[in-house]
Structures are given as structure tokens and as C-alpha cells.
């Protein structure tokens, strides 16, 4: 994962919008269960998505995120539980009368219609005049950057253009919620990054609640106000991007989002403020209580985790700021703007006889030499950036 | 490069030579013979090899030909209408309701009637509809009727019924293929954009199935207009269609030039109608790049 570009976002520092917690709930799921035959696809989903929020459902394929989205859209009946959209129970409300619209993964552009006919598809029963509807279509096309494309045949469009048509077709109906099912997965990387920014801007502009389904953790981090990470039909963690990245609730979430180093740990003691652990290669560490997460069934035992950028390699003559431990560079992976160093910490084999590598990322600075494999280095880190999984 | 191409072309030609020869001898040559005959003079039991357009003049000024041609078009049109209208629900059921692992079995069942000869199937309709047929004897034994019903057989209705049954699979299969090709997400999109199931069918499913419908129309219409067996057996010779008229001219009256002219004229009419269908098809196909 390369570092995301600096994209204006309202989540950190000074929020440009009123706090999410003050807004009214737009989607509420309470104990939603869904079975496909014997397969338990959704295992008790509880979540609240607020008005105007950019919300992401993130998880590996088969985790139930698309099923949940289709449940909100009205394409799946649920076994039990309640789905409310804008306070109204959606049980027995068919998809065509729900105040939601969807951008399908395949875009589902009608091949027998022109671009304008596609965008205006949902306006049939709109009481406005033909000319007003045509103006609305043109306005919607302009909003997605396709002004003047109305007369084109839908099948002659590129992937990115199809996606814009799908967006315009949904947004023209001014839904309360826009559901996006992996809308960027079919685009190439450059197009995807561009569309991410455009989608964020568009969401700000229209103020509609967006619910995005994605398996791409970077995409979720870049775009969302909040993210629900799902595994096996359950929500493993629901948090803002920063909290999700810095303090994953479980080792599995940590592993799914970004790169995280794991080291075996032994718990030595515990107070209300922190847990004291011994970590081979790092010594005795006091982990703040808010950085204590749970282990998943099947984990080898307690472990600590930290992100590659949470530690730095010190230059030979530099002053240490935090804790410092020694190690040897085992591998160097050069990415241009940054370099990954795999470092074997001194004494990291103390518990299980296996030397553990940690991956440390450093932003490259012109003029500074990239140390070679085999170089002895000092690693600087701070206990506050460690997460304990127990 | 050129040598390689010519070798490849030569190989291809050798490969298709037997069926090509077969097609030339059994399709092109007879057709050209008929075309040539239609411009010859009839010399009663012989053919006078002199060019004339008299046969065509006779054909197109003959009120019987026009009546019979119109009847053939009418019957074929009715058959096409019934067959396609009845086949569409079957194809729809096959595509949207039948579980995908059962579809092969269903298609197999639909094509089973083809294992029986066309002639025998037509005759079986006579057994069902006839004076002492299945329906009449059944109704009589139940006591619903005293005398056998006579309107069951030997009329346009029975011809349409028989032909519709015979050509049903030809209509079901192309419509089924067109329906199978429709991305199911399009139907969900139609619902998502506020349309009921019925309106989604009307605005999405039906337009996208049109290439299959047009193909079905062509496949049913063209052969039924020239059908010979059913008017003879089921129509009892009382309701001749164009093929019966051509047969009468060619064999009974032995006026081969006039028979040929009627055949070529009918072909021209069918070809013209087919062009209209093809043009329609292209309009619908335009969208399926």
C-alpha cells in the first residue's frame, strides 16, 4: 500500500460538517439475519448510518457486505431483524418504492437505450414536463462530467463513463441513500484514484448518505467517514478510518487493514491505565489500556502489533527520542517515495527460537542513503503506538 | 504471405468441397432450374424453350393465385403469432424460473417431439381431431355430445393449431437464448429505479428479448408459408395453400413453367417480407454490440 494522496477530508482536525453523532439516523439495522439455504450470510448485523454520512462496508469476498447492501436496497429478504430507512421499517417495502438507489458493480447500464434515456429511466412517473425532465437529465450528466453525452448509445461508453452514467441515473432521483456496490473495482488504478476523489466531492455536493461496499481497504480509508469491517457475516469493527487504522479491535482487523507487524508477547501485569507485557526484541512495554484489543480464536497467544511507520531507523549519530532497540536489516524493498526495511530485532527469538522480522517504513529523503541489507541499525519507537491483542 | 494464404484458402476449399458440391447440386441447381423454367413456354406435357414472361403475367392476374397467396400469408401469420405468443412464456419460464442445473433437461424435453417425423406428428393431430378421433370419441363416451363435432378438422383453425405445435420449439429456443443473455442486474436496476416487475419487463426484458422474438418470427413464418403437408392432411385439401397450388400445377396439370412462376413469385413475396423482419432485427440488434 502506498501512502494515499492528500485528499481533503472532513474527518480529521477541523471537521467542516456538523458532527456525525448529532445527525439523525438514515439507516438502522437491528439484529439482521440472512440465510441462503444453510449458509448463514448475515449473523446479527446492528448498525446505524447517519444522514449525509459516507459509510463503507469493508471486508473480504464472502463476508456478507454485498448481501447487507442488497438487503438495504430491497433485493434480499431477511430471515429476521429490522431494517429502517429514514425511520421507516422496510419490511414488505419492495425495492422499487424504497428511497434508495444503487450503483451496481456491473453498472447495469441498459444497452438498448441512449445515455440520456438511461439517466432519465426513473423519471417516467415524474409529473414534470418532457422539457423539464430533459433539462434534469442534462443537469445530472453535467454533475458527473458527461455534458453533451446524452445522445450516445450506452454500449459505446468506456468503463469510467458507464460508471458516471450509473451515478447520474441514481442521483437524478434524489434518493435518501445511494448504495454503491464495488463501483470502482472494474476501473484501472489511475481511473480509480480519480473517481475516489470525484465521489467524495460529489457526496459533499449532494449531501446524500452514501453506503459503499468495497474489499479495498485503501479505498475505504480514503473515502469514508466511518467504516464497518465485516468478516463471516458479522461486523468486526465499526469506526472512523483513523481509529480503525491505529487501534484495530482485533488482530484480524489489523491484518486486513494495511500492514501490521505482530510480535509474540507475555503479559506481566495489568492496571487500570495499562497492561505491562514483555516483547522479545523490544523488552518490557506498558501498553495504554485504550490500545488493548482482543485476540481472535486461533491466534497463537497474546501479541503486540504496530504499523511500519510507527518505528523509525535512527541515523548513526542521531539522538533517540522514545525507546531504542538494536537490530539487523534483513531485506530492503524500495518504492521510490518510501522504503520498507525488514529488521530482525536483537533477541527477537527469545520466546520461540524463531527470529521475528518487523517491517519498518521510512519516507525517502534526497541525499540520505538507503542502508543496505546486513547493516546494524537502531530502531526508535514509542510504547503508545503499540496495540496489544490478548 | 500470399502463398501461405492461398494454401490456407486451398485447404479450406478442399475441406468444404463435399458439402459445397452437395449444396450446389441439391439447392442451387434446382433453384436455377425452376427460375429458368418459369421463363419458358408450356407446350402441354413438354416445355418449349422460348423466353416468355407470360407465366408471370398469368400468375399475377390469376385471382385464385392471389387468394391462395393471401390465405398462405394469413395462415402463416396466424401460426407465427400463436407460436411466438405461446412460446414466449415457455422461454421466459425456462430462463427465469427453472434452476440452472435443470435447464438442459427442460430443453431436452422441449425438443423431444422432434424425434418423431413431422408427417407422423401431423397425422396424429388428425387422429386427435378427426371424426372418430380422440376428442370426439372421448366427448361421446362421456355423453356430452350425440354426434361427432365436425368443426374440429379440415379448417384454418386446425391448420394453425397443428403448425403452431410443430414449430413451437423453433420459437422457444431463440427467445430463450435472448432471455438468457440479459444481465440480471439490468432487471434489478429497473426495479431499483422505481419500476414494478411488470413495467421492468415491458421496459427492459422485452426490448432486450426482441432479437430472439424476431428470429423466432422468421424461423416460424418462412417455413409455414410454404407448408404442404398440413394443408393436405389437416386441411383435407379444402383449404389449399401456395405449396398445394404449385404441386397441382407442376404434377397434376403438368404445367411446369406456370408452376415455376408461381413458386418464384411466392419466394419473392416471402423474401420481401423477410427483408422487413431482418431490417427490424437490425434495429433491435443495433444496441447489442
Interface residues (C-beta under 8 A of the other chain):
Chain A: X73 X74 X75 X94 X95 X96 X97 X100 X101 X102 X104 X105 X106 X108 X110 X111 X112 X113 X121 X122 X124 X125 X153 X154 X155 X156 X169 X170 X173
Chain B: X183 X185 X186 X188 X189 X190 X191 X192 X193 X194 X195 X196 X199 X203 X204 X207 X208 X284 X286 X287 X288 X289
